[in-house]
Amino acid sequence: MAFTYHHLDDAEVRAAMVELWAAENEELLASGRRPECYGADLLEAGWEEWERAMPVALGDRDDDWLVEQMLEPGFWRATRPRRLKSGGFSEQRVNLQFTANLICRGEFNIAYVRGLASTLLARGETEFVVYRADPAYEPRPECLAMEGHSFPLEDVLEGHRARYWPPESADLDAFSVPAGFGCHHSICSTAMAERAAIAG
């Protein structure tokens, strides 16, 4: 089921999502580190589909649609190496449904957060509210601590991927929404939070 997003009917937010994602995608491609950022499970055919589907999802569709586009087994490697405690490696099967959901929903949410924050800031707003966009089996404590509270818009933009990317400068104490892989939290405007009774 798709995450709950409160601003997808805003054309300016949609446009910002696409623009900022495309710019970051170009930066990752130029650095040669895109697979390192997203994980190395996508094959060449999968990257081609990702390039096609992601801007469409951000501009006109949602994360459910994106997941559906990426569920072709030929887009993903079947196994990945897993380090053993003994120091060796074994092959671990890639769970297609889990992996596609993790990447598609996570990256859609990241693009949504950046697009919305940039749009709100351009409109003169100063704060946003964190909310749970989808139930989580085991929410992170740092996410629960933010839930329902407001924060400065500059903070979420400055904290983009800061907790995990790039790994050489990752800061586990940084403020980031989403907080990391598999995070189910997103943001909305303070006005929307009041209407949806989100603010704590």
C-alpha positions in Angstrom: 0.0 0.0 0.0 1.3 3.5 -0.9 2.5 5.8 1.8 0.1 8.6 2.8 1.3 11.9 1.2 -0.7 15.1 1.8 0.7 17.3 -0.9 0.8 15.2 -4.1 -2.1 17.2 -5.6 0.2 20.3 -5.6 1.7 20.8 -9.0 4.6 22.9 -7.7 5.5 20.1 -5.3 5.4 17.5 -8.0 7.6 19.7 -10.3 10.2 20.2 -7.5 10.2 16.5 -6.8 11.1 15.7 -10.4 13.6 18.5 -10.8 15.6 17.8 -7.6 15.5 14.0 -8.2 16.8 14.5 -11.7 19.7 16.8 -10.6 20.7 14.3 -7.9 20.5 11.4 -10.3 22.9 13.2 -12.6 25.3 13.9 -9.8 25.2 10.2 -8.7 25.8 9.1 -12.3 28.7 11.5 -12.8 30.3 10.3 -9.6 29.9 6.6 -10.6 28.4 5.9 -7.1 24.7 5.6 -7.8 24.7 1.8 -7.1 26.6 2.4 -3.9 23.9 4.9 -2.8 20.9 2.8 -3.7 22.4 -0.6 -3.2 23.9 -2.8 -5.9 20.9 -5.1 -6.5 19.7 -3.4 -9.8 21.0 -4.8 -13.0 21.5 -2.7 -16.2 17.9 -3.4 -17.4 16.7 -2.3 -14.0 18.6 0.9 -14.1 17.1 1.7 -17.5 13.6 1.1 -16.1 14.4 3.2 -13.1 15.4 6.1 -15.3 12.1 5.8 -17.1 9.7 5.1 -14.3 11.0 7.3 -11.4 10.3 10.7 -13.0 6.9 9.5 -14.2 6.1 8.3 -10.6 7.2 11.6 -9.1 5.4 13.7 -11.6 2.1 11.9 -12.0 1.8 8.7 -10.1 2.7 7.3 -6.7 5.0 4.8 -4.9 2.6 1.9 -5.5 2.8 2.5 -9.2 6.6 2.7 -9.0 6.9 -0.6 -7.2 4.7 -2.3 -9.8 7.0 -1.0 -12.6 10.1 -2.4 -10.9 8.9 -5.9 -10.0 10.3 -7.6 -13.1 12.8 -10.3 -11.9 15.1 -9.4 -14.8 15.7 -6.0 -13.3 17.4 -7.4 -10.2 20.3 -9.7 -9.4 19.1 -13.0 -7.9 21.7 -13.3 -5.2 24.1 -11.0 -3.4 27.3 -11.9 -1.4 26.9 -12.0 2.3 29.9 -11.9 4.7 30.0 -14.7 7.2 31.2 -14.4 10.8 34.0 -16.8 9.9 35.3 -14.1 7.4 34.2 -15.9 4.2 31.2 -15.2 2.0 28.0 -17.0 1.0 25.3 -16.2 -1.5 22.1 -14.7 -0.1 18.9 -14.7 -2.2 17.5 -11.3 -3.1 13.9 -11.0 -2.0 12.4 -9.2 -5.0 9.3 -7.9 -3.4 11.1 -6.7 -0.2 13.9 -5.1 -2.1 11.7 -3.3 -4.7 9.5 -2.0 -1.9 12.5 -0.8 0.1 14.1 1.1 -2.7 11.0 2.4 -4.5 9.1 3.6 -1.5 12.2 5.0 0.2 13.4 6.9 -2.9 9.9 8.2 -3.7 9.6 9.5 -0.1 13.1 11.1 -0.2 12.2 12.9 -3.4 8.8 14.0 -1.9 10.4 15.4 1.3 13.0 17.4 -0.7 10.4 18.7 -3.2 7.9 19.6 -0.6 10.5 21.3 1.7 11.9 23.3 -1.2 8.4 24.4 -2.3 7.3 25.4 1.2 10.5 27.4 1.8 10.1 29.2 -1.5 6.5 30.2 -0.4 7.9 31.8 2.7 7.0 29.0 5.2 9.6 28.1 7.8 8.6 24.8 9.4 7.2 21.4 8.7 5.8 18.5 10.7 7.0 14.9 10.8 4.4 12.2 10.6 4.2 8.4 10.0 3.2 7.9 6.4 2.9 4.2 6.7 2.7 1.7 9.6 6.2 0.3 10.5 6.8 -3.1 12.0 9.4 -1.7 14.3 9.7 2.1 14.1 13.1 3.6 14.9 13.3 5.4 18.2 14.7 8.5 16.5 11.7 8.5 14.2 9.2 8.1 17.0 10.9 11.0 18.8 10.3 13.3 15.8 6.7 12.2 15.1 4.1 14.9 15.4 6.7 17.6 16.0 7.7 20.6 13.9 11.2 21.5 12.7 12.8 24.2 10.5 12.6 23.5 6.7 16.3 24.3 6.3 17.1 21.4 8.6 15.4 18.7 6.5 17.1 20.0 3.3 20.5 20.2 5.0 20.0 16.7 6.4 19.2 15.1 3.0 20.7 11.5 3.3 23.1 12.8 5.9 22.8 9.8 8.2 24.1 7.3 5.6 25.4 9.1 2.4 28.1 9.5 1.4 29.4 6.8 3.8 32.7 8.5 4.4 31.0 11.5 5.9 27.8 9.9 7.2 26.6 11.2 10.6 24.4 8.9 12.5 23.4 11.8 14.8 22.3 14.0 11.9 18.7 15.2 11.5 17.3 13.4 8.5 13.8 12.6 7.2 13.5 9.8 6.3 16.0 8.7 8.9 17.4 5.9 6.8 16.6 2.8 4.8 13.1 1.5 5.5 12.0 4.6 7.4 8.2 5.1 7.2 8.1 8.8 8.2 7.6 11.8 6.0 6.7 15.5 6.3 3.8 17.9 5.7 3.2 21.6 6.1 2.2 22.9 9.5 -1.2 23.9 8.1 -1.8 20.4 6.8 -0.7 18.9 10.1 -3.4 20.9 11.9 -6.1 19.9 9.4 -5.1 16.2 9.6 -4.6 16.4 13.4 -1.0 15.2 13.0 0.8 17.7 15.3 1.5 16.4 18.7 
